[in-house]
Amino acid sequence: QKTRQQALSTDGGLTWTQQAHVPELIEPICQASLRRHSWPAAGRPGVLLFSNPASLRRERLTVRASFDDGRTWPVGRLLDSRPAAYSCLAVLPDGDVAVLYEAGERSPYESIVLARFPLAWLLADRPAYRWEPLPALPDREGVAGAFAGVSGGSLLVAGGANFPQGKPWEGGTKVWQDRVFALGQPAGAWRDAGRL
């Protein structure tokens, strides 16, 4: 597979587990670079940077950003469309990003290029919203038309209607629900929070 592989370390790099190919990190088997731009702080996610020739050939030097320690790479920008090969990332004292890489017009080995850009250039294409699935509601039928909101740091879903005895075209009847469910954390579990 011509994609980058990733592994996880929980002991500062002494051991590594969960090695796997990352489909979005396409590359022609080439040296790449990984550098932390910032750690999570004050409610902001950390930023991890990755650069490589994002192609099946040594070309298209691309820089990507991850906001969840490399689990996903939602942002990427093409830095150089020409033939390109090895790269090395650095974070400068003012927060700008520097990339030293091989590139040329006909071959990636014609010159060494130093590119510098502010992090904002890379993040300009960052999606405004990030969508993640939540755990399914305890009511296995689900509900439509429920009220939803946040209170006390929990997501609340209240009321709504469903067809527990079958779909309308199967003779089922709509049933209005009065249960309230609360979810404290996106990866947590819904709890019964009462009734309307």
N, C-alpha and C positions, 0 to 999 in steps of 0.2 A: 504494500500500500504506500502510495506517495503522499503521506500525511505525517505531520509531526506527532510524536508520542509524548504523553505526559505521565508523571507518576506523582504520588503524594508522600510527603515525609511529615511525621508528627514529632520527630526528635532532632530537628535542626539539620537534617541532611545525613544523619548517620545511617539510616535505613530508609528504603523506599518501597511503596506498595501501590497497588491499583494501576500498574502500567497499562496504558491503552492508547490507541490511535485517536486523534481528535479530528473528526471529519472536516471542520471548518479551517483547520490549519494545514492547508495544502502546501506541499513543497517538493522540490526535486531531489530530496536527500542532500542537504547542504547545511553548513554551519549557520546557526541563527543566534539571536540574542534575547535574553530575558532580563528585565530590570524592574525593580520596584520603584515607582515614582513617589508614592506616599502610602502611609499606613492609615487605617481607618481612624477618624478622630472627630469628635463633636458632632456625631450623627451623620458624618459624611463617609461614604465607602472609600476604601483604599483603592489605589490604581496600580495595576501591574501592566507593564509594557512588554511587547513581543515584536521582534522584527525578523523578517525572512523574505526570500524570493517566493512570493505566493503564486506559484505556477508549477506546471509539470516540467518546465525548463528553468534554467537560471536566468530569471528576468522578473520584472515587476516587484521591486523592493517595496514591501508593505509594512506599515507599523500598525499594531493592534493594541487595544486596551481591554483589560478585564477589571470588573468591579467586585468580583467575588472570588478572588485568589485563584484565578485560572480555571474555574469550573466552566465558565462561558466566556466568549470573546465577542461581545455584541458590537464593538466599534472597530473599524479598520479603515485606513486611508492609504491610498497609493502614494508613495513618496517619489518613486522613479520608475517610469514605464520601460526603460531601456533594459538591455541585458544587465543582470546584477547577480552578485553571489554573496560572499561572506559579509556579515554586518556585526557591529558592536554598538550597543546603546549605552548612553551615559545621561545622568540627570545633573544639570548644572546648578551652581549655587542659587541662581535666581528662579529655579523651577523649570526653565526651558529644557527641552530634550535635544540631545546631540546624537547623531547616528553617523558612524564612520563605516563606509561600505565600499565594496568593489563594484565598478560599473563602467560601461563604455557604449559606443555606438554600435559596434559589430560584435564585441566580445565583452564579457563582464570583467575581464582582466586588463583592460586598457588603462584604468586610472583608479585612484583612491579618492573618494568623495567624502566631504564632511558636510552634513546637513544639520541645520539647527532650526527648531520651531518651538513656539509656545504650546503648552499642553492644550490650550483652547483651540488651536488649529486641528488637532487630532479629534477633540471631542465635539467639534462643530456638527458632526453627523450623528451624534449620540441621540437615540430615540428619547423623546420627551417622557414617555411612559414605558414601564417595564411590566409585562404581563406574566403572572405566575398562577398556575392552578392552585386552588385551595382544597382542603379535604372535603369530601362529599358530606352533605348534611346528614344527620342521623335518620331523617325521614327518607327511606329508600326511594320513594316516589319523587322526591324533590318538590319544590313549590314554585309556582309562577305568581308574579304580581306581589311578591312580599315587600315589606318595608325593610330598608337596610340603612345602617348608620353606625357611627362610632361613639362609644360612651365609656369613660373610665379606661381607655386604652384597649378596649375590646370591640371587635366587629360584631354587631347585632343584626340578626335576620329574624323578622317577626311576621307572622300571618302568612297570607298567600293562599293559593288554592291548588288542588291537584285532583287526579282521578284514580284513587286507590283500587277501585273495583274494575278497572279496565278503561280503555280509551273510549271517547264518545261514540265512535263508529262501531264499537263493540258492545254498546249498551251501557257503558259506565256513566256515572253521574258525578258532576263536579262537587267536591267537598271543600268547604272553606276551613282553613286551619287557624288555630289561635295560639300555637306554641311559639316561644321565643328561644332562639339559640344564640350562644355567645362563643366567639373564638378569640382567645387571648394572643396567640402567636400564629403566624402563617403556617408553620410546620406542626402546630399543636393539634388538639382535638376539640371538636365542638362540645359544649356542655349545655344542658337544659337550663335556661335562665328564667323559666316561669311561663305564664300565659297572658295573653292580652285581656 
